[in-house]
Amino acid sequence: MTRGTNARRIPLRQQVYLQLRAAIEQGTFAPGARLPPSREHAHVLGVARNTVLWAVERLQAEGYVVARVGDGSYVAPGLAALRADSARKALPPPGGVALSHRGQLVADTALRWQPPLVPARAFRIGQPEVATFPFAVWDRLSRQASIAQRRATAQYLDPAGLPTLREAIAQWLLVSRGIRCEAAQVLVTSGSQQAIDLISRLLLDVGDEVLVEDPGYPGIRACLLGHGAQVRAVPVDGEGLCIAHGAARWPAARMAVVTPTHQFPLGVRMSLPRRLALIEWAKAQRAWIVEDDYDGEFQYGAHRIPALCSLPHAERVLYVGTFSKTLHPGLRLGFIVLPHALAPAFASAKALSDRHSPGEAQEVLARFIAEGHLLRHLRRMRELYLQRQGVMIDALAKASRGALRLAASEQGMHLVHELPAGQSDVPLSARAREAGVFMAPLSAYTIDSARRGWLFGYAGYEAAALRAAARIVGPWLA
């Protein structure tokens, strides 16, 4: 939804209505196109279903939308002339000016992906444990900074990041993920989402094809589409992204974005043969691989899988990491490991975007890593998350009388339960949401894939909250 003071004066349902109407008038939804089902649309926007229904009913009353009984809502076929007229002379949105074509692509992101804006509740995925974060240690490190250090970090800084932090990240990656890189290859970003945005801006032209996992993370797809890239869905099996399928169907693809350590959202690990095939594809096509190391630090077994970019001949792999899960989302710090030749251009683009990340936070994080606090924190979190995973599995099995038995995993912060082919995952997700439980439908993360099911996050919730949520949804799963 729209942000800012003016947005708060506009009722939420009015915002949804204006957004949908603009999408129809500007051709995002073409005449005759089917609108997203109201439940799914409400889930994506993070609003109540009645809010979307009100907006659609108003558009229907105004002639923008026609309803087909039992088949959903469609953009009125007779709006072709309106679309043509809009193309010739676009009306400016209320209180603003007409956007460029690229600007409209970015604005339309809200139709494809909405970050959650409400407090996290079980079983919402992606939520780390925050209550036990060592804030006292962080504060102590901050107070220990000398006046000279504080004056230094209060100045305009290198957009690539503080040298101390880049060096600490490079050393940490060698120990934790097997990645050999120099500090000069590390670019500090405002989380992984900015990293994907920079990569899209610098390495892709409008119309370039990008292979993405299906199912996969909508935030990545939305960013790529916002920059005019053509997103090409590639299925995921038990070994990860099916690169042979993607290469055969989309031979002109210039990039592949993958989550090889813990595939989002299915949780599978990309096998070594598949990793080598992906690297060979990038080498042969002179394409790029973006490795989003999703949950890479949360591997609970005795042996941890190293990063894709730690393999030989991985020169065309860009590694994206973030501290949003390992520490907390409010920190807003992440990084990219780049080939040496790309580092200057990415630093320039970072400067254009937000000049540089906050200096004091970078300085404290550098010391937090160097003094071993990150390692100790992650050890505690791995133990805690594994314990909470077990609590959730037992609670859901008990509440559903054995009907739902989630398989334990040695990695990640959520589990997936897949449904048999042909079943819908949306109705139960909507029912759970109305009861105060987040149970994301797998269909919300698909493009062409017919896989359905639910995602259950456990990392950021105490045992009592997990059991309470299980008691609500368990009987419906029985």
RAKA-V48286 format. One record per pair of residues at least 24 apart in sequence whose C-alpha atoms are under 8 Angstrom apart, sorted by the first residue. I is the first residue (numbers start at 1). GAP is how many residues later the second one is. If there is no record, write none. Layout:
i=I gap=GAP
i=I gap=GAP
This chain:
i=1 gap=44
i=1 gap=109
i=1 gap=113
i=12 gap=39
i=13 gap=38
i=13 gap=39
i=13 gap=41
i=13 gap=42
i=14 gap=41
i=16 gap=35
i=16 gap=36
i=16 gap=39
i=17 gap=35
i=17 gap=37
i=17 gap=38
i=17 gap=39
i=17 gap=41
i=17 gap=42
i=20 gap=35
i=21 gap=38
i=21 gap=43
i=22 gap=71
i=23 gap=85
i=24 gap=40
i=24 gap=51
i=24 gap=59
i=25 gap=57
i=25 gap=58
i=25 gap=61
i=26 gap=57
i=26 gap=60
i=26 gap=61
i=26 gap=64
i=27 gap=56
i=28 gap=80
i=29 gap=46
i=30 gap=45
i=30 gap=50
i=30 gap=53
i=31 gap=43
i=31 gap=44
i=31 gap=45
i=31 gap=46
i=31 gap=47
i=31 gap=48
i=31 gap=49
i=32 gap=42
i=32 gap=43
i=32 gap=44
i=32 gap=45
i=33 gap=41
i=33 gap=42
i=34 gap=38
i=34 gap=39
i=34 gap=40
i=34 gap=41
i=35 gap=37
i=35 gap=38
i=35 gap=39
i=35 gap=40
i=37 gap=35
i=37 gap=36
i=39 gap=387
i=39 gap=388
i=39 gap=391
i=40 gap=386
i=40 gap=404
i=43 gap=387
i=44 gap=67
i=44 gap=68
i=44 gap=69
i=44 gap=70
i=44 gap=400
i=45 gap=65
i=45 gap=66
i=45 gap=68
i=45 gap=69
i=46 gap=68
i=46 gap=70
i=46 gap=71
i=102 gap=124
i=102 gap=125
i=102 gap=126
i=103 gap=123
i=105 gap=120
i=105 gap=121
i=105 gap=122
i=105 gap=123
i=106 gap=117
i=106 gap=119
i=106 gap=120
i=106 gap=121
i=107 gap=119
i=108 gap=118
i=109 gap=113
i=109 gap=114
i=109 gap=116
i=109 gap=117
i=112 gap=106
i=112 gap=110
i=113 gap=105
i=113 gap=106
i=113 gap=109
i=121 gap=315
i=121 gap=316
i=121 gap=317
i=121 gap=340
i=122 gap=315
i=122 gap=316
i=122 gap=317
i=122 gap=334
i=122 gap=335
i=122 gap=336
i=122 gap=339
i=122 gap=343
i=122 gap=344
i=122 gap=347
i=123 gap=314
i=123 gap=315
i=123 gap=316
i=123 gap=332
i=123 gap=333
i=123 gap=334
i=123 gap=335
i=123 gap=343
i=123 gap=346
i=124 gap=313
i=124 gap=314
i=124 gap=315
i=124 gap=316
i=124 gap=331
i=124 gap=332
i=124 gap=333
i=124 gap=334
i=125 gap=288
i=125 gap=289
i=125 gap=315
i=125 gap=330
i=125 gap=331
i=125 gap=332
i=125 gap=333
i=126 gap=199
i=126 gap=287
i=126 gap=288
i=126 gap=331
i=126 gap=333
i=127 gap=198
i=127 gap=330
i=127 gap=332
i=127 gap=333
i=128 gap=197
i=128 gap=198
i=128 gap=199
i=128 gap=200
i=128 gap=285
i=128 gap=331
i=128 gap=332
i=129 gap=199
i=129 gap=252
i=129 gap=330
i=129 gap=331
i=129 gap=332
i=130 gap=197
i=130 gap=198
i=130 gap=330
i=133 gap=194
i=133 gap=195
i=133 gap=244
i=134 gap=243
i=138 gap=226
i=138 gap=230
i=141 gap=223
i=141 gap=226
i=141 gap=227
i=142 gap=218
i=142 gap=222
i=150 gap=210
i=153 gap=206
i=153 gap=207
i=153 gap=210
i=154 gap=205
i=154 gap=206
i=156 gap=200
i=157 gap=199
i=157 gap=202
i=158 gap=198
i=159 gap=29
i=159 gap=188
i=159 gap=189
i=159 gap=191
i=159 gap=192
i=159 gap=196
i=159 gap=197
i=159 gap=198
i=160 gap=26
i=160 gap=27
i=160 gap=28
i=160 gap=29
i=160 gap=186
i=160 gap=187
i=160 gap=190
i=160 gap=196
i=161 gap=26
i=161 gap=27
i=161 gap=195
i=161 gap=196
i=161 gap=201
i=162 gap=197
i=162 gap=200
i=162 gap=201
i=164 gap=199
i=164 gap=202
i=165 gap=197
i=165 gap=198
i=165 gap=200
i=165 gap=201
i=165 gap=202
i=166 gap=200
i=168 gap=198
i=168 gap=201
i=168 gap=202
i=169 gap=197
i=169 gap=200
i=172 gap=197
i=176 gap=121
i=177 gap=119
i=177 gap=128
i=177 gap=129
i=177 gap=130
i=177 gap=133
i=178 gap=128
i=178 gap=129
i=178 gap=132
i=179 gap=127
i=179 gap=128
i=179 gap=130
i=179 gap=131
i=180 gap=130
i=181 gap=156
i=184 gap=156
i=184 gap=159
i=185 gap=151
i=185 gap=152
i=185 gap=153
i=185 gap=154
i=185 gap=155
i=185 gap=158
i=186 gap=149
i=186 gap=150
i=186 gap=151
i=186 gap=152
i=186 gap=157
i=187 gap=148
i=187 gap=149
i=187 gap=150
i=187 gap=151
i=187 gap=156
i=187 gap=159
i=187 gap=160
i=188 gap=145
i=188 gap=146
i=188 gap=147
i=188 gap=148
i=188 gap=169
i=189 gap=144
i=189 gap=145
i=189 gap=146
i=189 gap=147
i=189 gap=161
i=189 gap=168
i=190 gap=142
i=190 gap=143
i=190 gap=144
i=190 gap=145
i=190 gap=167
i=191 gap=130
i=191 gap=131
i=191 gap=132
i=191 gap=133
i=191 gap=141
i=191 gap=142
i=191 gap=143
i=191 gap=144
i=192 gap=100
i=192 gap=128
i=192 gap=129
i=192 gap=130
i=192 gap=142
i=192 gap=143
i=193 gap=26
i=193 gap=27
i=195 gap=125
i=195 gap=139
i=195 gap=140
i=195 gap=141
i=196 gap=24
i=196 gap=27
i=196 gap=124
i=197 gap=26
i=197 gap=27
i=198 gap=148
i=198 gap=151
i=198 gap=152
i=200 gap=24
i=200 gap=27
i=201 gap=26
i=202 gap=143
i=202 gap=144
i=202 gap=147
i=204 gap=25
i=204 gap=50
i=205 gap=24
i=206 gap=24
i=208 gap=45
i=208 gap=46
i=209 gap=41
i=209 gap=43
i=209 gap=44
i=209 gap=45
i=209 gap=46
i=210 gap=43
i=210 gap=44
i=210 gap=45
i=210 gap=46
i=210 gap=47
i=211 gap=35
i=211 gap=42
i=211 gap=44
i=211 gap=45
i=211 gap=46
i=212 gap=44
i=212 gap=45
i=212 gap=46
i=213 gap=28
i=213 gap=44
i=213 gap=45
i=214 gap=231
i=214 gap=232
i=214 gap=233
i=214 gap=234
i=214 gap=235
i=215 gap=49
i=215 gap=50
i=215 gap=51
i=215 gap=227
i=215 gap=228
i=215 gap=230
i=215 gap=231
i=215 gap=232
i=215 gap=234
i=215 gap=236
i=216 gap=47
i=216 gap=48
i=216 gap=49
i=216 gap=229
i=216 gap=230
i=217 gap=47
i=217 gap=48
i=217 gap=228
i=218 gap=227
i=233 gap=214
i=233 gap=215
i=235 gap=214
i=238 gap=30
i=238 gap=31
i=238 gap=32
i=239 gap=29
i=239 gap=30
i=239 gap=31
i=239 gap=32
i=239 gap=35
i=240 gap=28
i=240 gap=29
i=240 gap=30
i=240 gap=31
i=240 gap=34
i=241 gap=29
i=241 gap=33
i=242 gap=32
i=243 gap=31
i=243 gap=34
i=243 gap=35
i=243 gap=38
i=244 gap=33
i=247 gap=34
i=253 gap=34
i=254 gap=31
i=254 gap=32
i=254 gap=33
i=254 gap=34
i=255 gap=27
i=255 gap=32
i=255 gap=33
i=255 gap=34
i=255 gap=35
i=256 gap=31
i=256 gap=32
i=256 gap=33
i=256 gap=34
i=257 gap=32
i=257 gap=33
i=257 gap=34
i=257 gap=35
i=258 gap=31
i=258 gap=32
i=258 gap=33
i=258 gap=34
i=259 gap=32
i=259 gap=33
i=259 gap=34
i=259 gap=35
i=260 gap=31
i=260 gap=32
i=260 gap=33
i=260 gap=47
i=260 gap=48
i=261 gap=32
i=261 gap=33
i=261 gap=34
i=261 gap=35
i=261 gap=44
i=261 gap=45
i=261 gap=46
i=261 gap=47
i=262 gap=31
i=262 gap=32
i=262 gap=33
i=262 gap=34
i=262 gap=149
i=262 gap=150
i=263 gap=31
i=264 gap=30
i=265 gap=151
i=265 gap=177
i=265 gap=180
i=265 gap=190
i=266 gap=149
i=266 gap=150
i=267 gap=144
i=267 gap=145
i=267 gap=148
i=267 gap=149
i=275 gap=33
i=279 gap=34
i=279 gap=35
i=279 gap=37
i=279 gap=38
i=282 gap=34
i=283 gap=33
i=286 gap=30
i=287 gap=29
i=288 gap=28
i=288 gap=29
i=288 gap=30
i=289 gap=27
i=289 gap=28
i=289 gap=29
i=290 gap=27
i=290 gap=28
i=290 gap=29
i=290 gap=30
i=291 gap=26
i=291 gap=27
i=291 gap=28
i=291 gap=29
i=292 gap=27
i=292 gap=28
i=292 gap=29
i=293 gap=26
i=293 gap=27
i=293 gap=28
i=294 gap=27
i=295 gap=30
i=295 gap=116
i=295 gap=117
i=295 gap=118
i=296 gap=116
i=297 gap=29
i=297 gap=81
i=298 gap=80
i=298 gap=84
i=298 gap=113
i=298 gap=114
i=298 gap=115
i=299 gap=83
i=299 gap=111
i=299 gap=112
i=299 gap=113
i=300 gap=82
i=300 gap=83
i=300 gap=86
i=300 gap=110
i=300 gap=111
i=301 gap=109
i=301 gap=110
i=315 gap=24
i=326 gap=52
i=327 gap=47
i=331 gap=30
i=333 gap=24
i=384 gap=75
i=385 gap=28
i=385 gap=73
i=385 gap=74
i=386 gap=24
i=388 gap=70
i=388 gap=71
i=388 gap=73
i=388 gap=74
i=388 gap=75
i=389 gap=25
i=389 gap=69
i=389 gap=70
i=391 gap=72
i=391 gap=75
i=391 gap=76
i=392 gap=66
i=392 gap=71
i=392 gap=74
i=392 gap=75
i=392 gap=78
i=395 gap=71
i=395 gap=72
i=395 gap=75
i=395 gap=76
i=396 gap=71
i=396 gap=74
i=396 gap=75
i=396 gap=78
i=397 gap=77
i=398 gap=76
i=399 gap=71
i=399 gap=72
i=399 gap=74
i=399 gap=75
i=399 gap=76
i=400 gap=73
i=400 gap=74
i=400 gap=75
i=400 gap=76
i=400 gap=77
i=400 gap=78
i=401 gap=73
i=401 gap=74
i=401 gap=77
i=402 gap=76
i=403 gap=74
i=403 gap=75
i=404 gap=70
i=404 gap=73
i=404 gap=74
i=413 gap=44
i=413 gap=45
i=413 gap=46
i=414 gap=41
i=414 gap=42
i=414 gap=43
i=414 gap=44
i=414 gap=45
i=415 gap=40
i=415 gap=41
i=415 gap=42
i=416 gap=37
i=416 gap=38
i=416 gap=39
i=416 gap=40
i=417 gap=36
i=417 gap=37
i=417 gap=38
i=418 gap=24
i=418 gap=33
i=418 gap=34
i=418 gap=35
i=418 gap=36
i=419 gap=32
i=419 gap=33
i=419 gap=34
i=420 gap=32
i=421 gap=29
i=421 gap=30
i=421 gap=31
i=422 gap=28
i=423 gap=29
i=424 gap=28
i=424 gap=29
i=425 gap=27
i=425 gap=28
i=425 gap=29
i=428 gap=48
i=429 gap=25
i=432 gap=40
i=432 gap=41
i=435 gap=37
i=437 gap=32
i=437 gap=35
i=437 gap=36
